[in-house]
Amino acid sequence: MLTEASLLSRLEKWPADPYNTLQAIHRMTFQRFIVLEPADTGLDHVVMGRRWTTRKVMRRILEHEFEHLGHIQEIVAALRSEPPARVP
């Protein structure tokens, strides 16, 4: 959750409420991407000396979700005592 909040914060100011849940983060991420205007996709931000584009933020969020999917598959396989299925 903190990674996604951090990545999303590169697009807009993050709320001060410390009690967001992962579901709320997903909802806010989805809502933010839905309202992007074509000009927003060309935004460039420099955060702590690193360049962040809308595309890079979206890609990082998807990669992070993909990692979670792999972890969930490993846990389910371990609970079933099966070898984990590898995500293609």
VOBA-1610 file (N, C-alpha, C; in pm, whole numbers, padded with zeros to 5 digits, always signed):
BEGIN
Met+00082-00118+00000Met+00000+00000+00000Met+00087+00124+00000Leu+00192+00124+00080Leu+00276+00243+00088Leu+00346+00271-00043Thr+00386+00165-00113Thr+00450+00185-00243Thr+00354+00250-00340Glu+00232+00201-00347Glu+00135+00259-00439Glu+00102+00403-00400Ala+00091+00430-00271Ala+00065+00567-00227Ala+00180+00657-00267Ser+00300+00608-00250Ser+00418+00686-00286Ser+00422+00711-00436Leu+00395+00608-00515Leu+00397+00625-00660Leu+00287+00721-00706Leu+00168+00705-00651Leu+00058+00793-00689Leu+00087+00937-00648Ser+00157+00956-00539Ser+00187+01091-00491Ser+00273+01168-00590Arg+00336+01098-00684Arg+00416+01166-00785Arg+00328+01236-00888Leu+00198+01205-00888Leu+00105+01269-00980Leu+00027+01383-00915Glu+00008+01376-00784Glu-00071+01479-00716Glu-00038+01478-00569Lys-00081+01584-00501Lys-00057+01592-00356Lys-00136+01482-00286Trp-00070+01412-00196Trp-00133+01299-00126Trp-00210+01348-00004Pro-00330+01290+00023Pro-00407+01331+00142Pro-00330+01306+00271Ala-00357+01387+00370Ala-00288+01376+00499Ala-00343+01263+00586Asp-00459+01206+00550Asp-00521+01100+00629Asp-00436+00974+00629Pro-00382+00934+00745Pro-00293+00817+00750Pro-00366+00684+00754Tyr-00499+00683+00749Tyr-00575+00558+00767Tyr-00634+00503+00638Asn-00573+00537+00525Asn-00621+00480+00399Asn-00594+00331+00397Thr-00683+00258+00335Thr-00663+00114+00319Thr-00614+00086+00177Leu-00567-00035+00154Leu-00522-00071+00020Leu-00636-00056-00080Gln-00756-00091-00040Gln-00871-00077-00130Gln-00893+00070-00166Ala-00879+00158-00070Ala-00896+00301-00097Ala-00786+00350-00190Ile-00666+00299-00174Ile-00555+00337-00262Ile-00586+00293-00405His-00633+00170-00420His-00669+00122-00554His-00777+00209-00615Arg-00879+00240-00538Arg-00989+00323-00588Arg-00938+00461-00629Met-00855+00521-00546Met-00802+00654-00577Met-00712+00650-00700Thr-00634+00544-00712Thr-00546+00530-00829Thr-00631+00521-00955Phe-00730+00434-00951Phe-00819+00416-01066Phe-00889+00547-01102Gln-00940+00616-01001Gln-01010+00742-01025Gln-00916+00846-01085Arg-00795+00851-01036Arg-00698+00949-01086Arg-00666+00924-01233Phe-00645+00798-01270Phe-00611+00766-01408Phe-00730+00789-01502Ile-00852+00769-01454Ile-00970+00789-01537Ile-00984+00935-01579Val-00951+01027-01492Val-00973+01168-01521Val-00853+01235-01590Leu-00752+01157-01623Leu-00637+01216-01692Leu-00679+01274-01826Glu-00639+01394-01852Glu-00658+01457-01981Glu-00537+01423-02067Pro-00549+01432-02198Pro-00433+01403-02283Pro-00309+01482-02244Ala-00326+01606-02203Ala-00209+01686-02163Ala-00144+01632-02036Asp-00223+01567-01948Asp-00168+01512-01824Asp-00069+01400-01850Thr-00087+01330-01960Thr+00001+01216-01986Thr+00143+01261-02020Gly+00160+01387-02051Gly+00292+01439-02082Gly+00361+01505-01963Leu+00298+01495-01845Leu+00356+01560-01727Leu+00489+01495-01688Asp+00578+01579-01646Asp+00709+01537-01597Asp+00729+01598-01460His+00759+01516-01362His+00786+01566-01228His+00924+01517-01188Val+00997+01599-01113Val+01124+01555-01058Val+01104+01546-00908Val+01121+01424-00856Val+01105+01398-00713Val+01236+01341-00663Met+01297+01412-00568Met+01425+01371-00511Met+01527+01342-00621Gly+01528+01428-00721Gly+01626+01417-00828Gly+01594+01316-00937Arg+01483+01246-00924Arg+01445+01146-01024Arg+01326+01194-01104Arg+01330+01169-01234Arg+01223+01210-01325Arg+01110+01108-01322Trp+00986+01156-01306Trp+00868+01070-01303Trp+00768+01120-01406Thr+00731+01033-01498Thr+00627+01064-01595Thr+00502+00986-01557Thr+00388+01024-01615Thr+00264+00952-01590Thr+00278+00806-01633Arg+00341+00785-01747Arg+00361+00648-01795Arg+00444+00566-01698Lys+00551+00625-01644Lys+00639+00553-01551Lys+00563+00517-01423Val+00482+00610-01373Val+00405+00583-01252Val+00306+00469-01277Met+00236+00474-01391Met+00140+00368-01423Met+00210+00233-01436Arg+00323+00231-01503Arg+00397+00106-01522Arg+00444+00051-01387Arg+00496+00137-01300Arg+00542+00090-01169Arg+00428+00033-01086Ile+00312+00097-01091Ile+00197+00045-01016Ile+00158-00093-01068Leu+00152-00109-01200Leu+00118-00239-01257Leu+00222-00345-01223Glu+00349-00309-01228Glu+00455-00403-01191Glu+00441-00445-01045His+00408-00349-00961His+00393-00378-00818His+00275-00473-00794Glu+00164-00449-00863Glu+00049-00538-00852Glu+00083-00678-00901Phe+00162-00686-01008Phe+00205-00814-01063Phe+00289-00891-00960Glu+00374-00819-00886Glu+00452-00883-00779Glu+00360-00938-00671His+00257-00862-00636His+00161-00911-00536His+00092-01038-00584Leu+00055-01041-00712Leu-00008-01161-00768Leu+00084-01282-00752Gly+00211-01265-00781Gly+00307-01374-00764Gly+00317-01421-00620His+00318-01326-00527His+00324-01363-00385His+00199-01439-00342Ile+00084-01394-00389Ile-00041-01462-00355Ile-00040-01604-00410Gln+00007-01621-00533Gln+00014-01755-00592Gln+00109-01845-00514Glu+00220-01791-00468Glu+00315-01870-00388Glu+00252-01912-00255Ile+00180-01821-00191Ile+00116-01853-00063Ile+00009-01960-00081Val-00075-01944-00183Val-00181-02043-00209Val-00120-02179-00239Ala-00013-02181-00320Ala+00053-02308-00352Ala+00112-02372-00226Ala+00171-02292-00140Ala+00228-02345-00016Ala+00120-02403+00074Leu+00006-02336+00078Leu-00104-02385+00159Leu-00160-02516+00103Arg-00149-02534-00026Arg-00195-02658-00089Arg-00083-02761-00100Ser+00035-02724-00059Ser+00154-02809-00070Ser+00184-02846-00215Glu+00167-02749-00303Glu+00196-02768-00445Glu+00310-02674-00483Pro+00383-02709-00591Pro+00482-02613-00639Pro+00410-02490-00693Pro+00465-02369-00669Pro+00396-02248-00714Pro+00392-02237-00866Ala+00279-02190-00916Ala+00268-02161-01060Ala+00341-02033-01088Arg+00419-02033-01190Arg+00494-01912-01225Arg+00409-01825-01317Val+00406-01697-01289Val+00333-01602-01371Val+00410-01585-01501Pro+00341-01598-01615Pro+00412-01586-01745Pro+00466-01447-01768
//
